[in-house]
């Protein structure tokens, strides 16, 4: 969800890019909801699929960035469970 974090900065640089980013994000959300509604035949599942998609992609993005920073800066991360 790096695109969500960058969206406000597009408004500063170019209004048209900001509007395009909003349209793409809304289109993605509509497709996620429609796909869930069609597959499950449930409006509730379609509505709940939108925040779950945000949570899932945010988690993947944070894990990716964390691994990238650890690799680039050669950080040693202490994990309590290891």
WOJODA-V206115 format. One record per run of one state. SS is the DSSP state (2 for helix, 1 for strand, 0 for the rest). FROM is the first residue (numbers start at 1). TO is the last residue. Records with the same first field share a line. If there is no record, write none. Layout:
SS=FROM-TO / FROM-TO
//
This chain:
0=1-1 / 14-14 / 41-42 / 74-82
2=2-13 / 15-40 / 43-73
//
